[in-house]
Amino acid sequence: MSKMIGILTSGGDSPGLNAAIRGVGKALLGRYGMRVIGFRDGFRGMMENRTQLLDSAALSGILTLGGTILGTSRDKPYAMPVAGKLMDMTGVIVENYRKHHLDALVCLGGGGTQKNAYHLMKQGLNVITLPKTIDNDVALTDVSFGYDTALGIATEAVDRLHSTAHSHHRILVLELMGNKAGWLALGAGIAGGADVILIPEIPYDVKQVAAAIMRRSHSGQGFSIVAMAEGAVSREDAARLAEGGKGKDKKKKEQKQQAQERIADSKPGNSLQLARQLEELTGLESRLTILGYLQRGGTPSAGDRLLATRLGTACADLINKGEFGVMVAARGDGVKAVPLKDVVGKRKTVPLDHDWVKSARSVHTCFGD
């Protein structure tokens, strides 16, 4: 009998997921004569044995669709809510893998999905993954599909805010996604010409931000655009987190937890607080825009369709070769099979000396440091 391959999508939805499903599926079906099934709603659907046949008809017409035809969830195999309790459902997932006589399982997702896939790999399953996230923070790949689409949406938002900021002589703060990595805010800020870019990797001093805005005002530019990642933190908050992580005593742990909770509870308060502080410090009217889930929605860009298809078809080639326990990473114009063990537990953050940061500083963009 021909080989049977399972596919699931996990974590947050992202543009390009359907293009990747299509790339993997059509290559497996047409090039290698394998059979393909999808599991609904990520690892939860695999635990509950909810499947969907992915034949040519199911894969037709999905290239341009946003989201994922398979649905998704953030459930973890080893800590899944069941009947009001967190339970380890790894054994059930492994049993369903065997029940469907799968030869491999393809997992599409971000950092959490890579970790979950690695967990299943250690249970003896043939697993292969593709990197998906609009945050672009999956380790050891040049880029993840979903990022290009989100970058275009975020850049357009910066473009559109320029007209109202200029007309009303306002400070406009735009909060973008990016909890631990600032690639989206950095890229959109540079491409859209934001005057201030705040990212998690560079803790900001609100007085420095205000001073940069006042310099613009004094030079006759009475408006400013601030592109802010949702995970950007002030120097004070960053210091509290760092201090709380230095010791093992109970007090330091409590300090760190309190700082983390304060930062988490403040969202969208981080950006709202910044807007209010800038208004007080500069005397200029300030407004906040939170782009939110708009960044993840809609038709994937041409770049994401190309990337997802390229990684998807390369995934099918690796399955045919029997190469598992890897993530299909983008490397230049090609791909590279990276061992999952090298990906798990890592995050691709913005290096402080990255060329994008250098370029932004060269055009007098303020990072608040």
Secondary structure, 3 states (H helix, E strand, C coil): CCCEEEEEECCCCCCCHHHHHHHHHHHHHHCCCCEEEEECCHHHHHHCCCEEECCHHHHCCCCCCCCCCCCCCCCECCEEEECCEEECCHHHHHHHHHHCCCCEEEEEECHHHHHHHHHHHCCCCCEEEEEECCCCCECCCCCCECHHHHHHHHHHHHHHHHHHHHHHCCEEEEEECCCCCCHHHHHHHHHHCCCEEECCCCCECHHHHHHHHHHHHHCCCCCEEEEEECCCCEHHHHHHHHHHCCCCCHHHHHHHHHHHHHHHHHCCHHHHHHHHHHHHHHCCCEEEEECHHHHHCCCCCHHHHHHHHHHHHHHHHHHHHCCCCEEEEEECCEEEEEEHHHHCCCECCCCCCCHHHHHHHHCCCECCC
